């Protein structure tokens, strides 16, 4: 098993998530181990406001890394193809529909069937492709451990 670089593991409150991101990149099977939580006189210095702005960009960067490495670089999978085609279709259809809706609403005239279909078809097809890509990603969760369990 490839070792995880300690440089990739966050040094602060994000370390659990960064460790899970790195294990996910290596397609490792992770299991929960129940442990009792024991707190002494420690005080938490985690700020909810700071975490709100710090965690989402890091999680999004981890998602992009996982998509790039696991879905494109190491194993080009159908869900990557569906996502890369479906997302632009969805964005185009929604953008076209909103722009044309505003345009026709300000002019006070009904939109033509062709204009509606140019918005509806890519939106529906792109949404369905993205949903299928997400479903395929969920079904590709690793189930075979990379090593034997440390303890039982």
C-alpha positions in Angstrom: 0.0 0.0 0.0 1.3 3.5 -0.9 2.0 5.5 2.2 0.1 8.7 2.7 2.4 11.8 2.7 2.2 13.6 6.0 2.4 16.9 4.1 -1.1 16.2 2.7 -2.7 15.8 6.2 -3.9 19.1 7.7 -2.3 20.1 11.0 -5.4 21.7 12.5 -9.1 20.8 12.8 -9.4 19.6 9.2 -7.0 16.7 9.8 -9.8 14.0 10.0 -11.3 15.1 6.7 -7.9 15.5 5.0 -7.0 12.0 6.1 -10.3 10.6 4.7 -9.7 12.4 1.4 -6.2 10.9 1.1 -7.5 7.4 2.0 -10.3 7.9 -0.6 -7.7 8.8 -3.2 -6.0 5.4 -2.5 -9.4 3.7 -2.6 -8.9 2.4 0.9 -11.7 0.8 2.9 -12.3 2.8 6.1 -14.2 1.4 9.0 -15.4 3.2 12.2 -13.8 2.1 15.4 -15.9 3.0 18.5 -13.9 4.9 21.1 -14.9 6.6 24.3 -14.4 10.3 24.3 -12.6 11.6 27.3 -12.2 15.4 27.8 -10.1 17.0 30.5 -9.9 20.7 31.1 -9.2 21.5 27.5 -11.0 24.3 25.7 -11.8 24.1 22.0 -10.4 26.9 19.9 -12.4 25.9 16.8 -14.4 28.9 15.6 -17.6 28.0 13.7 -17.3 31.1 11.6 -13.7 30.4 10.6 -14.6 26.7 9.9 -17.5 27.8 7.7 -15.1 29.6 5.4 -12.1 27.2 5.8 -13.6 23.8 5.4 -15.8 24.1 2.2 -12.9 25.2 -0.1 -10.7 22.4 1.3 -13.5 19.8 0.8 -14.1 21.1 -2.7 -10.4 20.9 -3.6 -10.4 17.3 -2.2 -13.4 16.5 -4.4 -11.7 17.9 -7.5 -8.5 16.0 -6.7 -10.5 12.8 -6.3 -12.3 13.3 -9.6 -9.1 14.1 -11.4 -7.0 11.3 -10.0 -9.6 8.5 -9.5 -12.0 9.2 -12.3 -9.8 10.6 -15.0 -6.0 10.0 -14.6 -5.8 6.5 -13.1 -9.1 5.0 -14.3 -11.2 6.9 -16.9 -14.6 5.7 -15.9 -18.1 6.1 -17.4 -19.2 8.3 -14.6 -16.4 10.8 -15.4 -17.6 10.9 -19.0 -21.2 11.3 -18.0 -20.3 14.1 -15.6 -18.1 16.0 -18.0 -20.8 15.9 -20.7 -23.8 16.3 -18.4 -22.7 19.3 -16.3 -22.0 21.6 -19.3 -25.4 20.5 -20.8 -27.2 21.3 -17.6 -25.5 24.6 -17.1 -26.1 25.6 -20.8 -29.8 24.6 -20.6 -30.4 26.4 -17.3 -28.5 29.5 -18.4 -30.2 29.7 -21.8 -33.6 29.2 -20.2 -33.1 31.9 -17.6 -31.7 34.4 -20.1 -34.5 33.7 -22.6 -37.2 33.8 -19.9 -36.0 37.3 -18.8 -35.8 38.4 -22.4 -39.3 37.3 -23.3 -40.8 38.4 -20.0 -39.5 41.9 -20.5 -40.8 42.0 -24.1 -44.1 40.7 -22.9 -44.4 38.0 -25.6 -44.6 34.2 -25.2 -41.5 32.2 -25.9 -41.5 29.9 -29.0 -41.6 26.2 -28.6 -38.1 26.0 -30.1 -36.7 28.4 -27.5 -38.3 26.4 -24.7 -36.9 23.1 -26.1 -33.4 24.5 -26.5 -33.5 25.2 -22.7 -35.4 22.1 -21.6 -33.7 19.3 -23.5 -30.1 20.0 -22.5 -31.3 20.7 -18.9 -33.1 17.4 -18.6 -30.5 15.4 -20.4 -27.6 17.0 -18.4 -29.4 16.6 -15.1 -30.1 12.9 -15.8 -26.4 12.4 -16.9 -25.2 14.0 -13.7 -27.5 11.9 -11.5 -26.3 8.8 -13.3 -22.7 9.8 -12.7 -23.4 10.4 -9.0 -25.1 7.0 -8.8 -22.2 5.2 -10.5 -19.8 7.0 -8.2 -21.7 5.8 -5.1 -21.8 2.2 -6.5 -18.0 2.3 -7.0 -17.2 2.5 -3.3 -14.3 0.1 -2.5 -15.2 -3.0 -0.5 -12.0 -4.9 -0.5 -9.5 -3.8 2.1 -6.0 -2.9 1.0 -4.5 -4.7 4.1 -5.8 -7.1 6.7 -7.5 -5.5 9.7 -5.1 -4.3 12.5 -7.3 -5.7 15.3 -10.6 -7.4 15.7 
